Amino acid sequence: MQAEAVELANVIYHEARGESRVGQAAVGHVVMNRVKDKRFPKTVKGVVWQSKQFSNIRYHVEYTKFLELAKGILAGKVPNPVGNSLYFASNRASKGKIRIGNHHFW
């Protein structure tokens, strides 16, 4: 679980570090929804590192700030505010059904 938590914390850092905790959890849950969906890789690492899916992904020391959140998501202890959403984009995309902070989710 630690390796999965690192990958999940890393994507939360890169995609939602400026968002509320709910917004950060929403991004983490999109990753987990993709892991469960047959159209995406079956691992957190596979989803996170899939080409052209997330912005500017690379390992950064700051991801450690999100490890506890990532572990909570993986353990099913963090509520999922985005249901079955598989995608998100910034407000300027505005095509999502759910808006949390600066992201729309669908």
C-alpha positions as CSV (number, residue, x, y, z in Angstrom):
1,M,0.0,0.0,0.0
2,Q,2.9,2.4,0.6
3,A,3.9,2.4,-3.1
4,E,0.3,3.1,-4.1
5,A,0.0,5.8,-1.5
6,V,3.2,7.5,-2.9
7,E,1.8,7.5,-6.4
8,L,-1.6,8.7,-5.3
9,A,-0.1,11.5,-3.1
10,N,2.1,12.5,-6.0
11,V,-0.8,13.0,-8.4
12,I,-2.8,14.9,-5.7
13,Y,0.2,17.2,-5.2
14,H,0.5,17.9,-8.9
15,E,-3.2,18.3,-9.7
16,A,-4.8,19.7,-6.5
17,R,-2.2,21.0,-4.0
18,G,-3.9,24.4,-4.0
19,E,-7.4,23.0,-3.5
20,S,-9.4,22.3,-0.4
21,R,-9.1,18.9,1.3
22,V,-12.3,17.8,-0.4
23,G,-10.9,18.9,-3.8
24,Q,-7.7,17.0,-3.2
25,A,-9.7,13.9,-2.2
26,A,-11.8,14.3,-5.3
27,V,-8.7,14.1,-7.5
28,G,-7.6,11.0,-5.6
29,H,-10.9,9.4,-6.0
30,V,-10.9,10.0,-9.8
31,V,-7.6,7.9,-9.9
32,M,-9.3,5.2,-7.8
33,N,-12.3,5.2,-10.1
34,R,-10.1,4.7,-13.1
35,V,-8.3,1.8,-11.4
36,K,-11.7,0.1,-11.1
37,D,-12.7,0.9,-14.7
38,K,-11.8,-1.7,-17.4
39,R,-10.8,1.1,-19.8
40,F,-7.8,2.2,-17.6
41,P,-4.7,0.5,-16.1
42,K,-5.5,-1.7,-13.1
43,T,-3.0,-0.1,-10.7
44,V,-2.6,3.3,-9.2
45,K,0.8,3.7,-10.7
46,G,-0.5,2.6,-14.1
47,V,-3.3,5.2,-14.0
48,V,-1.1,8.0,-12.6
49,W,1.7,7.5,-15.2
50,Q,-0.6,6.9,-18.2
51,S,0.5,9.1,-21.0
52,K,-1.2,12.5,-21.4
53,Q,-3.6,12.0,-18.5
54,F,-2.3,14.2,-15.7
55,S,-0.3,17.4,-15.9
56,N,3.4,17.5,-15.3
57,I,3.7,14.3,-13.3
58,R,7.1,13.7,-11.8
59,Y,8.2,12.9,-8.3
60,H,8.5,15.9,-6.0
61,V,9.4,16.0,-2.3
62,E,6.2,17.9,-1.5
63,Y,4.0,15.0,-2.3
64,T,4.7,13.7,1.2
65,K,2.2,16.3,2.5
66,F,-0.5,14.3,0.9
67,L,0.5,10.8,2.0
68,E,-2.0,10.5,4.9
69,L,-4.8,11.6,2.6
70,A,-3.7,9.1,0.0
71,K,-3.6,6.3,2.6
72,G,-7.1,7.3,3.8
73,I,-8.5,7.1,0.2
74,L,-6.8,3.7,-0.4
75,A,-8.3,2.4,2.9
76,G,-11.8,3.7,2.1
77,K,-11.8,6.1,5.0
78,V,-12.1,9.3,3.0
79,P,-15.5,10.1,1.6
80,N,-15.8,10.2,-2.2
81,P,-17.3,13.6,-3.3
82,V,-17.2,12.7,-7.0
83,G,-19.1,9.5,-7.3
84,N,-18.0,7.5,-10.3
85,S,-16.3,10.4,-12.1
86,L,-13.4,9.4,-14.3
87,Y,-12.2,12.8,-15.4
88,F,-11.6,16.3,-14.1
89,A,-10.5,19.6,-15.6
90,S,-10.0,23.2,-14.5
91,N,-13.0,25.6,-14.3
92,R,-12.3,26.9,-17.8
93,A,-13.2,23.5,-19.2
94,S,-16.5,23.7,-17.3
95,K,-18.0,20.6,-18.8
96,G,-18.2,18.5,-15.6
97,K,-21.3,17.7,-13.6
98,I,-19.7,18.3,-10.3
99,R,-17.7,21.4,-9.3
100,I,-15.3,21.4,-6.4
101,G,-13.0,24.4,-6.0
102,N,-11.2,25.0,-9.3
103,H,-12.1,21.7,-10.9
104,H,-15.1,20.2,-12.7
105,F,-15.6,16.4,-12.5
106,W,-17.4,14.0,-14.7
